[in-house]
Amino acid sequence: MDASLLRLAGTDALGQPRYQVHDLMRCQARQHAGGAAQRRAIARVLDGWAGAAGHATARLPTTLFSLTPEGPASWSLPGETLAQLTADPLAWFEAERESLVEAVRLAAGSGLAGSAWKLAAALVPYFDLHCRLEEWRLTHRLALDSARAAGDRRGEAAMLRGLGQVCLYQDRYAEADDMLRRARALFRELGDARGEAISICGLGAVSQFSGRHLRALGSFRHALAMFLAVGDRGGEAYARQAIGRIFLSLRDLRQASRWLEEALRLARELGDTHREGCVSMHLGRLHDMKADAGAAMRFQGRALDIFERLGDRHCGAYAMQSLGGLQAANGERSGGSDRLRASLVIFQQLGDRSGEAATFQTLGELYRSAGRSALASHYLHRAVELRRELREHRSPVP
């Protein structure tokens, strides 16, 4: 600044100063760019981004299935600076999101495959929490192509796993199945049991959402055994929750209760509040199926409180939808319909058509029971339309 090599451009959303290089300095840098020195400089910058993203990710409320490699980067910002920058990790990701995406593009375009996929993987928990699926897809596609060109099998496996998750969220089950199978095979070749178990969980979810509950149950049991073998307690909590969810779908309430209670106990032991919220949603469903409306609403209310506190709008919308439906069914029609409409807005904003269709259905049934036939017909028709679009969008899974 004193030498006029940089100029102050303003402040960002965090109140941090932002600087720009003067045009003459930028031109000078481009004239002298090239060769090994430039590659080292780019690698150092990317290591700085990856270190900061990893530091922020570790402070997010959920980091399940993170596939970033362990060990320090070759260059990183000082610890005190990292702590200051990422004190509010979600705000930091919001402020730096565009730069982080461009950093992945820079790494891929510079032939730095390791930097590209490691940074893309570090962004997954944030993209997942805020449902930024298009940026998730873009960064993973760039990094996948780069990893394949470099023969980086671990990077290829990690990016395939991440892309499979995006396809799963977008109801593209055949694509998700293909990518997750390829990821699993690569992780197995590499001897990475945790990576393979994570991929198996994805395959289990594909099976469940495709209506093949027994196959899904086998996948989640297999993944659980692998998580136990490698001592991944977070993965264990997820697998136990997933098994309980399958038993709920099979209406085996005794087994569902057993697995979900174990998952809740483990989540609390780990201090994993986000997992506690997810399990609480399923326990709410369980008590609803037992016709215990009071307990069902308590668990769904607990889940909603957790997700709102953590800033997870997507999971919060599901908890809000469930709680609103329970309230409406138990005579609180006004409060229930308000929550249902609020969840509908979030599903529409995030592009979750499955959640949107389910909410339209519940609202339609609520208005029909209230004698408001025209409004009920509108909502129920919209639910049918969305489900038809989803069926046309989905490809069959073998």
N, C-alpha and C positions, 0 to 999 in steps of 0.2 A: 504493500500500500504506500509506504513512504517513498519507494522508488518508482511509483506509478506503473508498476508491472501488473497490478490488479486494481480493479475499481469496485467499490461497494455498490451492489445492485438492489439492496433492500433486505428484508427479513422474510423468513418462511413462516409456515403455520406454527412452528414451535418457538418462534421468536428468535431463531438463530440467524446471524448475519449471513448473507449470500454474496458471493463475489463473482465477477466475470473477468476473463482475460481481455485486455485491450486488443483491438483488431490487429494492430501492428505486431503485437507479440504473438498473436495467433498465426499470422502469416509467416513470421520468422520461424516459429516452431515447425510449421508444415514444410518449409524449405529445407530444414535440417533433419526432418523425420526420415526413418528408414533404418534397416539393418537390425543387428542384435540389440543395440542400445534401446531402440524404440520398443522392441518386443519385451525387453526386461522392464521397461517403464510401464507398459500396458499391464504386464503380469502383476507388477507391484500395486498398481491402482486397483486391479480386480481383486487381488488378495485383500486389500483394504475394505472394499465393498463386501466381500464374502465374510470377512471377520465381523464387520458391523452387523450384517444381516443375521449371522449366526448368533451373535450376542443378543440381538433383539428377539430373535425367535425363541431363545431359551427362556425369555421372560414372558412369553405369551401364555395364555391360560391352557392351551392344549398344543402339544407337539407330537402327538401320536403318529407313529409310522414315519418319523423323520428318517431320511436315508442319507443325510450328510455325513461325510467321513469324519472320523475322530482325529484329534491331533491338531496342533496349532498350524496356522498358515505360515508361509515363508516370510510374510510381512504383515503387520497389523498396527492399527492405531494404538496409542498408549491406553492402558486399562482405565485410567481416570477419564480420558476423553470418551471412550466407549460408554462408560457408565453414565456420563452426562448426556450424551446423544440419545441413548436408548432408555432413559429413565421412564419414559412413557412409550413403550415399544409400538403400540398401535399407531400413535400419532407420528412416530418416526417413520414407520412404513408408509403411512399416508403421504407424508411430506416428500419421501424419497422414491415413491413407487415408480414414477416414470423413469427416473435415473437408473433404478435397479433393473428395469426391463431393458433399457438401452445398454446397460453394462453386460447383460447376457448376450445381447446382439453383438456388441463389440468383441466379447470373448470368442463367440462362434466365428465371427468374420475374421478374426486374427489367428484362427487355427489353434486357440488355446482351449482345447476340448475340456480338460479337467476343470478349468476355471468356469467354463460355461455351465456344465452340468451341476457342479457343486453349488454355484450361486442359484441356479434354477431350483435345485432341491431345497435350499435354505428358505426360499420364498413360499414353499408349499403350505406350511401352517398358517401363514398370513392370508394367502389366497383362499385357503379352505375356510378360515374363520369368517372372511368377508365375502365369500362366494364370488370371487373374481375369476371366473372360469375361462374367459377369453384370454386374459393375460397369462394365466396358468398354462393354457394350451400353447400359446405363442412361444413362451420361454422354453417349454419342454420340447417343442418341435425343433426350435433352433439348436438347442443343446443336444437333442437326439441325433440330428444330422451330423453335428460336429463330432460327437462321440463315435459314431459309426465310421466316419471318414478317418478318424485317428486310431481305430481299432480298440477303443476303450470299452471293454465289455461291461465293466461295473457301471460306468456312466450310462451305457445303453440300457442296462437292466433297470437302473433307477428311474430313467426318463420314461421307459415303457410302463413301469408301475404307476408313475404319476399320471400319464396320459390315460391309462386304463381307468383310474379313479375319476378323471374328468368325464370320460364316456359313460361311466356308471351313473354319475350325477345327472347326465343329460339323457338318460334312458336309452342309450345306444348300447344295448347289452351284448350284441354279437361282437362289436368292435372292442368293448371292454374285455370280453372273454378272451379274444385273440391276443390282445396286448398283455394281459395279466398272465396268460399261459407262457408267452415268450419270455416275460420278465422272470417268471418262476424257473424256467429251464436255465436261463443265464445265471441266476443266483445259485442254483444247484451246482452248475459247472464250476462256479467260483468258490464253492464251499461256504457260502454265506447263508447260514441257516436262518438267521433273523430276516434277511431280505426275502428268502423263500417263504417263510411263515407269513410275512406281510402280504405277499402276492397271493398266497392261498386264502387269506381273509378276503381279499378282493374277489376272488373266484367264488367264495362262499356267498358273498353279497349278491353277485350276479345270479347265482342259482336261486337264492331266496326271492329276489325281486322278479325272477322269471317263473316263480311258483313251484320250484323243485325243492321243497323244504327238506326232504331227507338227504338229498345230495349236499345241500347247504350245511346241514348238521354234521355230516361227515367231514366236510372241509374245515369247519370251525373246531371240531374236536382234534383234527390233525394239527391245525395251527396252534391250538392250546398246548399240545404235547411238545411242540417245537419251542414255543415261548418258555415253557417250564424248563426245558433242557438248557436253554441259553441264559436263564435267569432274568428274562425281560418281564418284569411285573406289570408294567403298563400294558404290554401286549396281552398278558394274561388277563387283566381286568377287562380289556376289550373283548377277548374271546369268550370269557364267561358271560358277559352281557349279551353277545351275539347268540350264544347257545340258548340263553334264557328267552331271547326274542323269538327264536325258532319255535321253542316249546309253546310260547304264547300263540303263534300262528297255528300250531297244531292243537291248540286248546287243551294242552296238558298243563293245567294250572299248578299242580303240585311240583312238577319238575321245573316249570318256569320260575316259581317262587324260590326254589332252592338255588338255582343258578344266578338269578338276579340279586338275591340277598348276599351271595358270596361276592359278586361283582361290586355291590355297594360297599361291603365291608372293606374290600381291597382298595377301592377308590379312596375311601376315607383314610385308610392307613397311609396311602401314598400322598395324601394331600392334594389329589387330583379332583379339584372342584368341578371341572367341566365334565369329567367322566361321571361324577356323582349326579350331575344334572341329567345326563343322558340315561343313566340307569333309573333315576327317579321318574322320568317320563314313562318308561316301560312298566315300572311298578304301579304307576297311576292307571295304565291300561289293565294291568292284572287285577287291581281292586275294582275297576269298573266291570270287568268280566265276572267278578265275584259278587256283583251288585252291592258293593260297599262304596256308595257315592262319596261319603265324607272322606274316607281314606284316599280315594281316587283323586279328589280335588286337592287334598293336602299335598300329595306327591307331585301333581302337575303344577300346583302353585309354587312348590319348592323349586322345581325345575325351571319355571319361568323366572323366578327371582334370581337364580344362579346365572342364567343366560343373559338376562338384562344387565346384571352387574358386570359380567365379563365382556359385554358388547357383542355377543354372538346373536345377530339378528335372525339368522337362518334357523338355528335350533330353537331360538326363542319363539319364532313364528309357529313352529310345530307344537311347542308347549302351550302357546296362546290358543292355538286352534283346538287342542284337546281340552283345555280348561274351559274355553268358551262353549264347546259342545256339551260338556258335563253340566255347566251352569244352566244352559238352555233346557237340557233334559230334566233338570231338577227344579224347574219353576222360575229360574232367574233369567227370563227371556231377554230382557233389555240388556243386562250386563253381558250375557252370553253372546248375543248378536253383535254387540260392540266389539268384543274380543275377536269374534270370528271375522268381522269386516277388517279389523286392524291386521290380523294375520294374512288376510287375502291381499291387502295392499303390499305387504312385504314379499309374499310369494311372487306377485306380479313384478315388483321392482327387481327381484333377484332372478327372474326367469324360471322359477320352479313350477312347471306346469302340473306335475303330479300333486304337489301341495295345493296349488290353485284349484284343481279339479275337485279334490277332496273337500275343500272349504266351500266351494260352490254347492256341492252335494248336501253338505250339512246345513248350510243356510237355506237351501231349497226345502229341505225336509222341515226345518224350523218354521218357515213361513207357511208351509202347507198345513202344519198342525195348528197354526194360529188363524187359519181360514183366509189367508191372503193369497188366493190362488194365482192371481196374475204375476205377482212378484215371485212366488214359488216356482211357477212355470219357467220364468226367465232364468233363474238360478239353476234349476235342474237341467234345462236345455243347454246352458253353457257348460255344465259339468259333462254332459254327454258329448258335446262337440270336442272338448279338450281331450277326453279319453279316446275318442276316435282319432284325433290328430296324433296322440301318443302312440296308438297301435300302429298307425301308418308310418310313424317315424322310427319305430323300433324294428330291428331286424331279429329274426328268430335265432335263438341260441341252440346249437346242437346238443 
